[in-house]
Amino acid sequence: MNSSKNLRSWQPQPPRLRPVRLLITWVVSAVALMLAASLLAGVTISGFWGAMLVAATIAVLNAFVPPTVASLRLPATLLTGFLILIVLNALMIEWASSITDRAITVSGFGAAVLTALVTAAFASIISALLGIDDDDEYTFRVLRRIARRQHGEIRSDQPGLIFLEIDGLTLPVLRQALQNGSAPTLARWLRDGSHALFEWETDLSSQTGASQAGILLGSNDDIPAFRWVEKQRRAIVSCSSPRDCAEIERRHAGGQGLLIEGGASRGNLLSGEADEQILTVSRMIAEIQANPGYRAFLANGYNASRSLVLFTFEIALELIASARQRRRHVVPRGDRGGRYPLIRAAMCVIVRDLIVQSVMEDMLQGRPAVYATFSSYDEVAHHSGLERPDTMEALRKLDQQFARIDSARRYAPRPYEVVVLSDHGQTQGATFLQRNGYSLQELVERSLGTDGNGRVLGMGGGDEGAHVVAHAIDEATGRTARSDKADDDRVAGHEAVVLGSGNLGLVYLMHEPRRMTLEEIKASHPHLVDALRQHPHIGWLLVHSERYGPLALGPRGTRHLISGEVEGEDPLALFSPNAPRHLLRTSSFKHVADIMVGSFYDPAVDEGCAFEELISFHGGLGGPQTRPFVLHPMSLPAPTQRVVGAKQLHHHLVSWRELLQGASAQPTPVGSAEITLGA
């Protein structure tokens, strides 16, 4: 990967089809057609040369028909566009039957659909075995035409910045992946000296909502967890809700977003004040209509069939991996049944590929900055574990897509630098419920003397992947984004609300519309605090004392967060040296819980426990969850001091953009009217 040199003479290369590669792809397509015909009734191929003729005919049709349809300004959502591609694939097989004088015959439209899907399956398998499981030169040609036709091209000698976030990947796991071959692209960048690596430390809470608010907007104040209660209005705010993310962005945006002035947001919770977005939760309600950004994915007729095939393969991989864990009695082991295999397949194939296609289109258009989040590793790790074989396979496939994005740089109308980073890590361990047979909510219920009579509401932060898939479905179908208004309704009538955000718990006592002091809690609920702080799987409590101010309480000691004085054993001794600073900051938030609960952490086995049903988790303190990374080009200076908190990281990333683009950037837009589809 080349650094930015002689940028004033930047000249993009035109995507060229390589003859040898083209021939191999042609043969693979023909063989896949023959195999499909051998399995399916109602489909016949007149020998190998007939298959070669049919494959060539379909390739020619695919080069013109899907890009033309995708470039039209049709009122089509992703779902309708996806269905259109399936229909087009079947029609192209029927057209090939007519054009090639019966080199292929199909008995009907249904047989043509099956032929397209089965052929895609065989082609994917053969291409993967041969190591040619992509068609990038062709893809880049199509994406460049779509980008020029839809938006025009932004030509500039000033480098653009591509930020690729691997959700949930901690630095220690990345280092293992670099060594064991699970991240060959990233390893190559480091070994050839083009990139360097540094660690940064998350805030409390160490989860995507707080981290992305800090990274993208420059502020994450008053975001105590993935989900919290605003007692004054008796409402639950969630980082998975489009309505709430829009409000979070409204509160924190101030014109300093990382993606201002022409940037693009892809797959994020918050937009960073970008002009363009896909699968960005804070803009979901405003952008629920047909999103033209999906045209990059729909421009390649093979994408729909390939995605369906890979989606099915991913489900099979999940079922096999889950069965292997059960057979080998692997612990900790999460719940991997129900709809989870579908969610995993959607995150690891559909959502990932949509974002990759969008990023490459952004580059071929020449956008100055792009921030894209890839959540496939995070999703698999939550249920499989940090470094289990299928988790590392998800990372390897993501690394493979980063190589494709890297390849697109040479064809872009401006030079690009690529930064890979994570927003937080994960820590592993059996859940609180698995260890005890009861949840944090039930512990609070017993301590309050409610005897499980429903006066305590318990909710987990939830699986972020499930929310992403739900929002993708909403955006894909054009349906109004889902609302969490029902969560607000559930708060009414409850004495307490207990929320889980990884290994961070939040206990809200609903008697008062403000945060209750430690003295008030003990007077109203004399057994609650002691029951929590003495529990063997709880490491610390954050409370506010009317007399002493913010305190961290542990089973055998107390830390005064303002003075630093410790009575007995320090409950924060096993955590980061910055843990007192993080708790003190969180205690100042308006909507902090009456009692913030942190799980235990055992450094000997590097384990804690989540208050929700995820065996690898993030949200609190302890272990690698607070140790994300930034992998950056050597041309961009590393920070001179340790970066602590997402807001500090934001300032550093903004300084990189200013270094590359400055305030005097004057890109030259080239209007789409002068670009023809065949250019």
C-alpha positions in Angstrom: 0.0 0.0 0.0 1.7 3.2 -1.2 1.9 6.3 1.0 0.8 9.7 -0.3 3.7 11.0 -2.5 3.6 13.3 -5.4 -0.1 13.9 -4.7 -0.3 16.9 -7.0 0.2 14.5 -10.0 -2.3 11.9 -8.9 -3.8 10.1 -11.9 -6.3 7.3 -11.3 -5.9 4.0 -13.3 -8.7 2.8 -15.4 -10.1 -0.6 -14.4 -8.9 -3.1 -16.9 -10.1 -6.6 -17.4 -7.2 -9.1 -17.3 -7.5 -11.7 -20.2 -6.2 -14.7 -18.2 -8.5 -13.9 -15.3 -11.4 -13.3 -17.6 -10.8 -16.7 -19.3 -10.7 -18.5 -15.9 -13.9 -16.8 -14.8 -15.5 -17.7 -18.1 -14.6 -21.4 -17.7 -15.7 -21.4 -14.0 -19.1 -20.0 -15.0 -19.4 -22.6 -17.8 -18.6 -25.5 -15.4 -21.0 -24.1 -12.8 -23.7 -24.0 -15.5 -23.0 -27.6 -16.4 -23.1 -28.8 -12.8 -26.4 -26.9 -12.2 -27.9 -28.5 -15.3 -26.9 -32.0 -14.1 -28.8 -31.5 -10.9 -31.9 -29.7 -12.0 -34.8 -31.1 -13.9 -36.0 -29.0 -16.8 -32.5 -27.6 -17.7 -30.2 -28.9 -20.3 -26.8 -27.7 -21.6 -25.4 -28.8 -25.0 -22.0 -29.8 -23.8 -19.0 -27.8 -22.6 -18.8 -25.5 -25.6 -22.5 -24.8 -25.3 -22.0 -23.9 -21.7 -19.1 -21.6 -22.7 -21.4 -19.9 -25.2 -24.2 -19.5 -22.7 -21.8 -18.2 -20.0 -20.4 -15.6 -22.4 -23.9 -14.5 -23.4 -25.0 -14.1 -19.8 -21.8 -12.1 -19.0 -22.5 -9.7 -21.8 -26.1 -9.3 -20.7 -25.1 -8.8 -17.1 -22.6 -6.1 -18.1 -25.4 -3.9 -19.5 -28.8 -4.8 -18.1 -28.4 -4.6 -14.3 -26.2 -1.5 -14.3 -28.8 0.2 -16.5 -31.7 -0.7 -14.2 -29.7 0.2 -11.1 -28.8 3.7 -12.5 -32.5 4.5 -13.2 -34.1 6.6 -10.5 -36.8 4.1 -9.8 -38.8 4.3 -6.5 -37.2 1.0 -5.5 -36.0 0.0 -2.0 -33.2 -2.6 -1.5 -35.7 -5.4 -1.2 -37.5 -4.6 -4.4 -34.2 -4.1 -6.2 -33.0 -7.4 -4.8 -36.1 -9.1 -6.2 -35.6 -7.3 -9.5 -32.1 -8.7 -9.8 -33.3 -12.3 -9.1 -35.9 -11.8 -11.9 -33.3 -10.3 -14.2 -30.9 -13.3 -13.6 -33.6 -15.7 -14.5 -34.6 -13.7 -17.6 -31.0 -13.5 -18.8 -30.9 -17.3 -18.7 -34.1 -17.5 -20.7 -32.8 -14.8 -23.2 -29.5 -16.8 -23.5 -31.6 -19.8 -24.5 -33.1 -17.8 -27.4 -29.9 -16.0 -28.4 -27.6 -19.0 -28.4 -29.9 -21.2 -30.5 -30.8 -23.6 -27.7 -27.3 -24.1 -26.3 -29.3 -24.1 -23.0 -32.9 -25.0 -22.6 -35.1 -24.3 -19.5 -38.6 -25.5 -19.0 -39.9 -22.3 -17.5 -39.2 -19.2 -15.4 -39.0 -21.2 -12.1 -36.4 -23.5 -13.6 -34.4 -20.4 -14.7 -34.5 -19.0 -11.2 -33.2 -22.2 -9.7 -30.5 -22.4 -12.4 -29.3 -18.9 -11.6 -29.1 -19.7 -7.8 -27.5 -23.2 -8.2 -25.0 -21.9 -10.7 -24.0 -19.1 -8.3 -23.5 -21.7 -5.6 -21.2 -23.8 -7.7 -19.4 -20.8 -9.1 -18.7 -19.5 -5.5 -17.4 -22.9 -4.4 -15.1 -23.3 -7.4 -13.9 -19.7 -7.3 -13.1 -20.0 -3.6 -11.1 -23.2 -4.2 -9.2 -21.6 -7.0 -8.6 -18.4 -5.0 -10.4 -16.1 -7.4 -13.6 -15.5 -5.4 -14.1 -11.9 -6.6 -14.5 -10.0 -9.8 -13.1 -6.7 -8.7 -12.0 -5.2 -12.1 -15.5 -5.8 -13.4 -17.0 -4.5 -10.2 -14.9 -1.4 -10.2 -15.9 -0.6 -13.8 -19.6 -0.9 -12.9 -19.3 1.1 -9.7 -17.4 3.9 -11.5 -20.1 4.2 -14.1 -22.8 4.3 -11.4 -20.9 6.8 -9.3 -20.4 9.1 -12.2 -23.9 8.9 -13.4 -25.6 9.3 -10.0 -23.4 11.9 -8.3 -20.7 13.1 -10.6 -17.0 12.7 -9.9 -15.0 14.8 -7.4 -11.5 15.1 -8.7 -8.8 16.3 -6.3 -5.1 15.8 -5.6 -5.9 16.1 -1.9 -6.1 12.6 -0.2 -9.4 11.4 1.1 -9.7 9.3 4.3 -11.4 6.0 4.6 -12.2 4.9 8.2 -13.0 1.2 8.5 -14.3 0.3 11.9 -14.2 -3.4 13.1 -16.8 -3.3 15.8 -15.7 -5.1 19.0 -12.2 -6.1 18.0 -9.7 -5.7 20.8 -6.0 -5.1 20.3 -4.9 -8.5 21.9 -7.2 -10.4 19.5 -6.0 -8.4 16.5 -2.4 -9.3 17.4 -3.3 -13.0 17.5 -5.1 -12.6 14.1 -2.0 -10.9 12.6 0.1 -13.9 13.7 -2.2 -16.8 12.9 -3.3 -15.7 9.4 -6.8 -14.4 10.2 -5.9 -10.9 9.1 -3.4 -11.2 6.2 -4.2 -7.9 4.6 -3.7 -5.9 7.8 -0.6 -8.0 8.6 0.8 -7.1 5.2 0.3 -3.4 5.7 2.2 -3.6 9.0 5.0 -5.7 7.7 5.7 -3.6 4.6 6.0 -0.6 6.8 3.1 1.4 5.3 1.0 1.3 8.5 1.5 1.5 12.2 -0.6 0.5 15.2 -1.6 2.1 18.5 -3.9 1.3 21.3 -6.5 3.7 22.8 -8.7 3.4 25.9 -12.5 3.6 25.9 -14.7 5.6 28.1 -17.2 4.1 30.5 -19.4 2.8 29.0 -17.3 0.9 26.5 -20.0 0.3 23.8 -20.7 1.5 20.3 -23.2 4.2 21.2 -20.8 6.1 23.5 -17.7 5.4 21.4 -19.3 6.4 18.1 -20.7 9.6 19.6 -17.3 10.6 20.8 -15.5 9.5 17.6 -17.9 10.8 15.0 -19.4 13.8 16.9 -16.7 14.8 19.3 -18.9 14.4 22.4 -20.4 11.5 24.3 -21.4 13.2 27.5 -24.4 11.8 29.3 -24.4 8.4 27.5 -24.0 6.1 30.5 -24.7 2.8 28.7 -26.2 1.3 25.6 -29.6 1.9 27.2 -30.6 4.2 30.1 -33.5 5.7 31.8 -34.3 9.5 31.8 -36.2 9.6 35.1 -37.7 13.0 34.7 -39.7 12.0 31.7 -39.9 8.3 32.7 -38.5 7.2 29.3 -35.9 4.6 28.2 -33.3 5.9 25.7 -31.7 3.2 23.6 -28.7 3.4 21.2 -30.6 0.9 19.0 -33.6 3.2 18.4 -33.7 5.4 15.3 -35.7 7.9 17.2 -33.3 8.0 20.2 -30.2 8.0 18.0 -31.5 11.0 16.2 -32.0 12.7 19.5 -28.5 11.7 20.7 -27.1 13.2 17.5 -29.1 16.4 17.9 -27.8 16.8 21.5 -24.2 16.2 20.6 -23.7 17.5 17.1 -22.2 21.0 16.9 -20.6 21.3 13.5 -17.5 19.5 14.4 -18.5 16.1 13.0 -15.8 13.9 11.6 -17.7 13.6 8.3 -18.8 17.2 7.7 -18.3 18.8 4.2 -19.0 15.9 1.9 -18.4 12.8 4.0 -20.4 9.5 4.0 -21.6 7.4 6.8 -22.0 3.6 6.2 -23.4 1.2 8.8 -23.0 3.5 11.8 -25.3 4.4 14.8 -24.6 8.1 14.3 -23.8 10.0 11.1 -20.9 12.2 12.1 -22.8 15.0 10.3 -22.2 13.3 6.9 -24.0 14.3 3.7 -24.7 10.7 2.6 -25.6 7.6 4.6 -26.7 4.0 4.4 -27.8 1.9 7.4 -27.1 4.9 9.7 -29.5 4.6 12.6 -29.7 8.3 13.5 -30.8 9.1 10.0 -33.1 6.0 9.5 -36.4 7.8 9.9 -35.4 10.6 7.6 -33.9 8.2 5.0 -36.5 5.4 5.2 -37.6 6.0 1.6 -35.7 4.4 -1.3 -32.0 5.0 -0.7 -30.0 5.6 -3.9 -26.9 4.4 -2.2 -28.1 0.8 -2.7 -27.7 1.1 -6.4 -24.0 0.3 -6.1 -24.9 -3.1 -4.8 -27.7 -3.6 -7.4 -25.5 -2.6 -10.3 -23.9 -6.1 -10.4 -26.4 -8.7 -11.4 -24.4 -11.5 -9.8 -24.7 -9.9 -6.3 -28.2 -11.0 -5.5 -27.6 -14.7 -6.4 -24.2 -14.7 -4.8 -25.5 -13.1 -1.6 -28.3 -15.6 -1.3 -25.8 -18.5 -1.7 -23.4 -17.1 0.8 -26.2 -16.3 3.2 -27.2 -20.0 3.1 -23.5 -21.1 3.5 -23.2 -18.8 6.6 -26.3 -20.3 8.2 -24.8 -23.8 7.7 -21.4 -22.6 9.1 -23.2 -21.3 12.2 -25.2 -24.6 12.7 -22.0 -26.6 12.4 -20.0 -24.4 14.8 -22.8 -24.5 17.3 -23.1 -28.3 17.2 -19.3 -28.6 17.5 -19.3 -26.4 20.7 -22.1 -28.5 22.2 -20.3 -31.8 21.3 -17.0 -30.7 22.8 -18.7 -29.1 25.8 -17.0 -25.8 25.2 -17.6 -23.2 27.9 -18.6 -20.5 28.2 -21.2 -21.1 25.5 -24.0 -18.8 24.5 -27.5 -19.4 23.2 -27.2 -19.8 19.4 -30.7 -20.9 18.5 -33.8 -19.2 17.4 -33.4 -16.5 14.9 -29.7 -16.0 15.6 -28.3 -18.0 12.6 -30.4 -15.7 10.3 -29.1 -12.6 12.1 -25.5 -13.9 11.9 -25.8 -14.6 8.2 -27.3 -11.2 7.5 -24.5 -9.4 9.3 -21.7 -11.5 7.9 -23.0 -11.4 4.3 -25.8 -9.0 3.3 -25.0 -6.1 5.6 -21.2 -6.5 5.2 -21.4 -6.6 1.4 -23.8 -3.7 1.2 -21.3 -1.5 3.1 -18.3 -2.7 1.1 -20.0 -1.8 -2.1 -21.0 1.6 -0.8 -17.5 2.4 0.4 -16.0 1.5 -3.0 -18.6 3.6 -4.8 -17.8 6.5 -2.4 -14.1 6.1 -3.3 -14.8 6.0 -7.1 -16.9 9.1 -6.7 -14.1 10.8 -4.8 -15.8 11.6 -1.4 -13.3 13.3 1.0 -14.1 11.1 4.0 -16.0 7.9 4.7 -16.6 6.1 8.0 -18.0 2.5 7.8 -18.7 0.1 10.6 -18.5 -3.6 10.1 -20.2 -5.6 12.9 -19.8 -9.2 11.7 -16.9 -10.0 14.0 -18.7 -8.4 17.0 -21.9 -10.3 16.2 -20.2 -13.7 16.0 -17.9 -13.1 19.1 -20.9 -12.3 21.3 -22.3 -15.8 20.8 -19.2 -17.9 19.9 -16.4 -16.3 21.9 -13.5 -14.0 21.3 -11.1 -16.3 19.4 -13.2 -19.4 18.6 -12.6 -20.8 15.0 -15.8 -19.4 13.5 -15.2 -16.0 15.1 -11.7 -15.8 13.5 -13.2 -16.9 10.2 -15.6 -14.0 10.3 -12.6 -11.7 10.8 -10.7 -13.3 8.0 -13.6 -12.7 5.6 -13.7 -9.1 6.7 -10.0 -8.7 6.1 -10.6 -10.1 2.6 -13.1 -7.3 2.0 -10.6 -4.7 3.2 -8.2 -5.9 0.5 -10.9 -5.2 -2.1 -11.4 -1.7 -0.7 -7.6 -1.2 -0.8 -7.6 -2.3 -4.4 -10.2 0.4 -5.3 -7.8 3.2 -4.3 -5.9 3.0 -7.6 -9.0 3.7 -9.6 -10.4 6.6 -7.5 -10.3 10.2 -8.8 -8.3 11.2 -5.7 -5.7 9.4 -3.6 -6.9 7.8 -0.4 -5.5 6.8 2.9 -7.2 3.9 4.8 -7.4 3.8 8.6 -8.7 0.6 10.3 -9.9 1.0 13.9 -12.2 -0.4 16.6 -14.6 1.3 18.8 -14.1 -1.0 21.8 -13.1 -4.6 22.5 -14.8 -7.5 24.2 -14.2 -9.5 27.3 -15.2 -13.1 27.7 -16.9 -15.1 30.4 -20.1 -16.9 31.4 -23.0 -14.6 32.1 -24.3 -13.6 35.5 -27.4 -15.7 34.9 -25.3 -18.8 33.9 -23.2 -18.5 37.0 -26.0 -17.9 39.5 -29.2 -19.2 38.0 -30.8 -15.8 38.5 -30.4 -12.4 36.8 -29.4 -9.0 38.2 -33.1 -8.0 38.0 -34.0 -10.9 40.2 -31.3 -10.1 42.7 -32.6 -6.5 42.9 -36.2 -7.8 43.3 -35.2 -10.0 46.2 -33.2 -7.2 47.8 -36.2 -4.8 47.6 -38.5 -7.5 49.0 -40.8 -7.5 46.0 -40.7 -11.3 45.7 -40.8 -11.2 41.9 -44.2 -9.5 41.8 -43.4 -7.5 38.6 -42.5 -4.2 40.3 -38.9 -4.4 38.9 -38.5 -4.0 35.2 -35.5 -5.8 33.8 -34.1 -5.2 30.3 -30.8 -6.1 28.6 -28.9 -3.9 26.2 -29.5 -6.6 23.6 -27.7 -7.9 20.7 -26.6 -5.0 18.5 -26.5 -7.2 15.4 -30.2 -8.0 15.8 -31.0 -4.3 15.8 -28.8 -3.6 12.8 -30.6 -6.4 10.8 -34.0 -5.0 11.9 -33.1 -1.5 10.7 -31.7 -2.9 7.5 -35.0 -4.7 6.9 -36.9 -1.4 7.6 -34.7 0.5 5.2 -34.7 -2.3 2.6 -38.5 -2.4 2.6 -39.2 1.3 3.0 -41.1 0.6 6.2 -41.3 3.3 8.9 -38.4 2.7 11.3 -39.3 0.8 14.5 -39.9 2.8 17.6 -39.0 1.9 21.2 -42.0 3.8 22.5 -43.2 0.5 24.0 -40.2 0.6 26.3 -41.3 3.9 27.7 -44.8 2.5 28.4 -43.3 -0.4 30.3 -41.5 1.9 32.8 -44.9 3.1 34.3 -45.8 1.5 37.5 -42.4 -0.1 38.3 -40.6 0.5 41.5 -37.2 0.0 39.9 -35.8 -0.5 36.4 -32.7 -2.7 36.0 -30.8 -2.5 32.7 -27.9 -4.5 31.4 -25.2 -3.2 29.1 -22.6 -5.9 28.8 -21.0 -6.3 32.3 -22.3 -2.8 33.3 -25.7 -2.8 35.1 -27.9 0.2 35.9 -30.4 0.3 38.7 -32.9 3.1 38.6 -35.2 3.6 41.6 -38.2 5.3 40.3 -39.4 7.0 43.6 -37.7 10.3 42.6 -37.4 12.0 39.3 -33.7 12.6 40.1 -30.7 10.5 41.1 -31.1 9.3 44.7 -28.2 9.6 47.1 -26.6 6.6 48.9 -28.2 7.8 52.2 -31.7 7.9 50.6 -31.2 4.5 49.0 -30.2 3.0 52.3 -33.2 4.6 54.1 -35.7 3.4 51.5 -34.2 0.0 50.7 -31.9 -1.0 53.5 -30.8 -4.3 52.0 -30.2 -3.3 48.4 -26.7 -1.8 48.5 -25.2 -4.5 50.7 -26.8 -7.3 48.7 -25.2 -5.9 45.5 -21.7 -5.0 46.8 -21.3 -8.3 48.7 -22.2 -10.5 45.7 -19.3 -12.6 44.5 -19.8 -11.7 40.8 -20.1 -7.9 41.3 -16.9 -6.0 41.5 -18.0 -2.4 42.2 -20.9 -0.1 42.7 -21.0 3.6 41.7 -23.2 5.7 44.0 -23.4 9.3 45.1 -23.2 10.1 48.8 -24.7 13.3 50.0 -21.8 13.5 52.5 -18.8 12.2 50.6 -19.8 12.7 46.9 -19.2 10.0 44.3 -18.1 6.7 45.7 -17.0 3.3 44.3 -18.1 0.6 46.7 -16.6 -2.9 46.7 -17.1 -6.0 48.9 -14.3 -5.1 51.2 -13.6 -1.4 50.7 -14.6 2.0 49.4 -12.9 4.5 47.1 -13.6 8.2 47.3 -13.5 9.3 43.7 -12.8 13.0 44.3 -10.1 12.7 46.9 -8.7 9.3 45.8 -8.8 8.1 49.4 -9.4 4.4 49.8 -10.9 2.7 52.9 -10.1 -1.0 53.1 -9.5 -2.7 49.8 -9.7 -0.6 46.6 -12.6 -2.0 44.5 -11.0 -0.6 41.4 -7.5 -2.0 41.9 -7.9 -4.8 39.3 -9.0 -2.4 36.5 -7.3 0.3 34.4 -5.4 3.0 36.3 -7.9 5.4 34.6 -10.9 3.6 36.1 -11.5 6.1 38.9 -11.4 8.9 36.3 -14.0 7.1 34.2 -16.3 6.5 37.1 -16.0 10.1 38.3 -16.9 11.4 34.9 -19.9 9.0 34.6 -21.1 10.0 38.0 -21.4 13.6 36.8 -23.9 12.6 34.0 -27.5 13.9 34.4 -29.0 10.5 33.6 -26.6 8.2 35.4 -28.3 5.4 37.3 -28.9 5.6 41.0 -26.6 2.6 41.3 -24.2 1.7 38.5 -23.1 -1.9 38.8 -19.8 -3.3 37.5 -19.2 -7.0 37.3 -16.2 -8.7 38.9 -13.0 -9.1 36.9 -10.5 -12.0 37.3 -7.2 -11.1 35.7 -5.9 -14.6 36.2 -8.3 -16.0 33.6 -9.2 -12.6 32.0 -12.9 -13.0 32.7 -15.9 -11.0 33.9 -19.6 -11.6 33.4 -22.3 -9.8 31.5 -25.7 -8.9 32.9 -27.2 -9.9 29.6 -26.9 -13.2 27.7 -23.8 -12.6 25.7 -20.7 -14.7 26.5 -18.3 -12.1 25.0 -19.4 -8.6 26.0 -18.5 -4.9 26.4 -20.0 -1.9 28.2 -18.2 -1.8 31.5 -14.6 -2.2 32.8 -12.3 -5.2 33.0 -10.2 -7.0 30.4 -9.7 -6.3 26.7 -13.1 -4.6 26.2 -11.5 -1.2 26.9 -8.5 -1.8 24.6 -9.5 -0.9 21.0 -6.9 0.0 18.4 -6.1 2.3 15.5 -4.1 1.0 12.5 -3.1 4.0 10.4 -0.8 4.9 7.5 2.7 6.0 8.4 2.1 9.3 6.6 -0.4 10.2 9.4 1.4 10.9 12.7 0.6 8.8 15.7 -0.5 10.5 18.9 2.4 11.6 21.2 0.4 10.6 24.3 -1.9 7.7 25.2 -5.4 8.4 23.8 -8.0 8.0 26.6 -11.6 8.4 25.6 -13.4 8.6 22.3 -13.4 12.4 22.3 -9.6 12.5 22.3 -9.6 10.1 19.5 -12.0 12.3 17.6 -9.7 15.2 17.8 -6.8 13.1 16.5 -8.8 11.8 13.6 -10.0 15.3 12.7 -6.3 16.5 12.8 -5.5 13.8 10.2 -8.3 15.0 7.9 -7.1 18.6 8.3 -3.5 17.6 7.6 -4.5 15.9 4.4 -7.3 18.2 3.2 -6.9 21.5 5.1 -9.3 24.3 5.0 -8.4 25.3 1.5 -9.5 22.2 -0.2 -11.2 23.0 -3.5 -12.3 19.8 -5.2 -13.4 20.0 -8.8 -16.8 18.4 -9.3 -17.5 16.9 -12.6 -21.2 17.0 -13.4 -22.9 13.7 -14.1 -24.6 15.1 -17.2 -21.4 14.8 -19.2 -20.8 11.2 -18.3 -22.4 8.4 -20.3 -23.3 5.1 -18.9 -20.8 3.3 -21.0 -17.8 5.5 -20.0 
